[in-house]
Amino acid sequence: MQEYTDDKYYNCIVVGGGASGLAAISAMVDLGVTNTILLEKSNEVGGQLLTNAEPIVLSGKTFSGKELLAQFLRLIEIYEIKTAPHTALTSIQMNKNSGMKDAYFTISVQNSEKEPEEFYYCNYIILAISDDAITALRADSNSLSDPRVKIIPKETPVSGALELGGKTGREMGELLLRENKK
């Protein structure tokens, strides 16, 4: 077991910086949940938003993918949400009954710019990654079926990814807010 450190602890970790992951973290921020981090395996966040040529209509306003990405990035900057590009999730481990302070999960990641494996700790996880990436994870079935882990199914149209990501982020944010009131 790796040594727990508070500077690597988050209420929720969002894995995948595409449209659904960005929408999820944005929805949590809208609810006031900011102790989060966004992990992205490529060198920049955005996914389909970087290349989408179709207009995206949200709340009656029309955006290009890059305009919407700029809005998400501005929100991340304003609320000081941490992001970790070049960082791929490699495993999820439940800490239940381990005596680990606060954190329900330990996740290990591999940063493509650094050699050593790094560890983050959290109580909730949103996976906005491909089915192949989920299959490649070192995680027991209990971790992935735990209600503290939300998996956002991949959507081809950007609008569908944004909708699912936002819905999942709101659900997770509300769950975190309820837990904090206990």
C-alpha positions as CSV (number, residue, x, y, z in Angstrom):
1,M,0.0,0.0,0.0
2,Q,1.3,3.4,-0.9
3,E,1.7,6.1,1.7
4,Y,-1.4,8.4,1.8
5,T,-0.7,12.1,1.2
6,D,-3.4,14.9,1.5
7,D,-2.0,16.7,-1.5
8,K,-3.0,13.9,-3.8
9,Y,-6.5,13.5,-2.2
10,Y,-9.6,14.6,-4.1
11,N,-13.3,14.2,-3.4
12,C,-13.7,13.1,-7.0
13,I,-11.3,12.2,-9.8
14,V,-12.6,12.6,-13.4
15,V,-10.7,10.4,-15.8
16,G,-10.9,11.5,-19.5
17,G,-10.7,15.1,-20.7
18,G,-13.0,14.8,-23.7
19,A,-16.5,16.4,-24.0
20,S,-18.1,14.1,-21.4
21,G,-15.4,14.5,-18.8
22,L,-15.3,18.3,-19.2
23,A,-19.1,18.4,-18.9
24,A,-19.0,16.3,-15.8
25,I,-16.4,18.4,-14.0
26,S,-18.2,21.6,-15.1
27,A,-21.5,20.3,-13.7
28,M,-19.8,19.5,-10.4
29,V,-18.2,23.0,-10.3
30,D,-21.6,24.6,-10.9
31,L,-22.8,22.8,-7.7
32,G,-19.7,24.1,-5.8
33,V,-17.7,20.8,-5.8
34,T,-14.1,21.9,-6.6
35,N,-11.8,19.4,-4.8
36,T,-11.5,17.5,-8.1
37,I,-8.9,16.7,-10.7
38,L,-9.2,16.0,-14.4
39,L,-6.8,13.3,-15.7
40,E,-6.2,13.1,-19.5
41,K,-3.8,10.7,-21.2
42,S,-3.1,12.9,-24.2
43,N,-1.2,16.2,-24.1
44,E,-4.4,18.3,-24.0
45,V,-8.0,18.1,-23.0
46,G,-10.8,18.5,-25.5
47,G,-11.3,15.2,-27.3
48,Q,-14.0,15.6,-29.9
49,L,-14.3,19.3,-29.2
50,L,-10.9,19.8,-30.8
51,T,-12.0,18.5,-34.2
52,N,-15.8,18.8,-34.1
53,A,-17.1,20.8,-37.2
54,E,-20.8,20.6,-36.3
55,P,-22.4,23.5,-34.5
56,I,-23.2,22.6,-30.9
57,V,-26.4,24.1,-29.4
58,L,-26.5,24.5,-25.6
59,S,-29.1,26.5,-23.7
60,G,-30.1,28.2,-26.9
61,K,-26.6,29.3,-27.8
62,T,-24.6,27.9,-30.7
63,F,-20.9,27.0,-30.2
64,S,-18.1,25.5,-32.3
65,G,-16.2,22.7,-30.5
66,K,-13.3,25.0,-29.9
67,E,-15.4,27.8,-28.5
68,L,-17.1,25.4,-26.1
69,L,-13.7,24.0,-25.1
70,A,-12.5,27.5,-24.4
71,Q,-15.5,28.0,-22.1
72,F,-14.7,24.8,-20.2
73,L,-11.0,25.8,-19.9
74,R,-12.0,29.2,-18.6
75,L,-14.2,27.6,-15.9
76,I,-11.4,25.2,-14.9
77,E,-9.0,28.2,-14.6
78,I,-11.5,30.3,-12.6
79,Y,-12.2,27.5,-10.1
80,E,-8.6,26.3,-10.0
81,I,-9.5,22.8,-11.0
82,K,-6.4,20.7,-11.3
83,T,-5.7,19.0,-14.6
84,A,-3.1,16.3,-15.3
85,P,-2.4,15.9,-19.0
86,H,-0.2,13.0,-20.2
87,T,-1.7,11.0,-17.4
88,A,-3.2,7.6,-18.0
89,L,-5.1,5.6,-15.4
90,T,-3.6,2.2,-14.8
91,S,-5.5,0.8,-11.8
92,I,-8.2,1.4,-9.2
93,Q,-7.9,-0.2,-5.8
94,M,-10.6,0.0,-3.1
95,N,-9.3,0.9,0.3
96,K,-12.3,-0.4,2.2
97,N,-11.1,-1.9,5.5
98,S,-7.5,-0.9,4.9
99,G,-7.4,1.8,7.6
100,M,-6.6,4.4,4.9
101,K,-7.6,7.9,6.2
102,D,-10.6,9.3,4.3
103,A,-9.9,7.9,0.8
104,Y,-12.1,5.1,-0.4
105,F,-10.0,4.5,-3.6
106,T,-6.4,4.6,-4.5
107,I,-5.8,5.0,-8.2
108,S,-2.5,4.6,-9.9
109,V,-1.5,6.6,-13.0
110,Q,1.3,6.7,-15.4
111,N,2.4,10.0,-16.7
112,S,4.0,9.7,-20.1
113,E,6.5,12.5,-19.3
114,K,7.6,10.9,-16.0
115,E,8.8,7.4,-15.2
116,P,7.5,6.5,-11.8
117,E,3.9,5.5,-11.2
118,E,1.9,8.1,-9.2
119,F,-0.9,7.6,-6.8
120,Y,-4.0,9.6,-6.2
121,Y,-6.7,9.1,-3.5
122,C,-10.4,9.8,-3.7
123,N,-13.9,8.8,-2.6
124,Y,-15.5,9.0,-6.0
125,I,-14.5,8.4,-9.6
126,I,-16.0,9.3,-13.0
127,L,-14.6,7.3,-15.9
128,A,-15.2,9.2,-19.2
129,I,-12.9,6.9,-21.2
130,S,-13.3,4.2,-23.9
131,D,-14.4,0.7,-23.2
132,D,-11.0,-0.5,-24.3
133,A,-9.3,1.7,-21.6
134,I,-11.7,0.4,-19.0
135,T,-11.0,-3.2,-20.0
136,A,-7.2,-2.5,-19.8
137,L,-7.5,-1.3,-16.2
138,R,-6.2,-3.3,-13.3
139,A,-9.3,-3.2,-11.2
140,D,-11.4,-5.8,-9.5
141,S,-15.0,-6.1,-10.6
142,N,-16.1,-4.7,-7.2
143,S,-14.3,-1.4,-7.9
144,L,-16.0,-0.8,-11.2
145,S,-19.4,-1.9,-9.9
146,D,-19.2,0.2,-6.8
147,P,-21.8,3.0,-6.7
148,R,-19.0,5.5,-6.0
149,V,-17.7,4.8,-9.6
150,K,-19.7,6.3,-12.5
151,I,-18.9,5.2,-16.0
152,I,-20.0,7.5,-18.8
153,P,-20.7,5.5,-21.9
154,K,-18.9,6.8,-25.0
155,E,-21.2,8.9,-27.3
156,T,-20.2,9.7,-30.9
157,P,-22.2,12.9,-31.3
158,V,-20.6,15.6,-29.1
159,S,-24.0,16.8,-28.0
160,G,-24.7,13.3,-26.5
161,A,-21.3,13.2,-24.8
162,L,-22.0,16.6,-23.3
163,E,-25.4,15.6,-22.1
164,L,-24.3,12.4,-20.5
165,G,-21.3,14.0,-18.9
166,G,-23.3,16.9,-17.5
167,K,-25.9,14.5,-16.1
168,T,-23.3,12.3,-14.5
169,G,-21.4,15.3,-13.1
170,R,-24.7,16.7,-11.5
171,E,-25.5,13.3,-10.0
172,M,-22.0,13.0,-8.6
173,G,-22.0,16.6,-7.3
174,E,-25.3,16.1,-5.6
175,L,-24.0,12.9,-4.0
176,L,-20.9,14.7,-2.7
177,L,-23.0,17.6,-1.4
178,R,-25.3,15.2,0.5
179,E,-22.3,13.3,1.9
180,N,-20.7,16.6,3.1
181,K,-23.9,17.4,5.0
182,K,-23.6,14.2,7.1
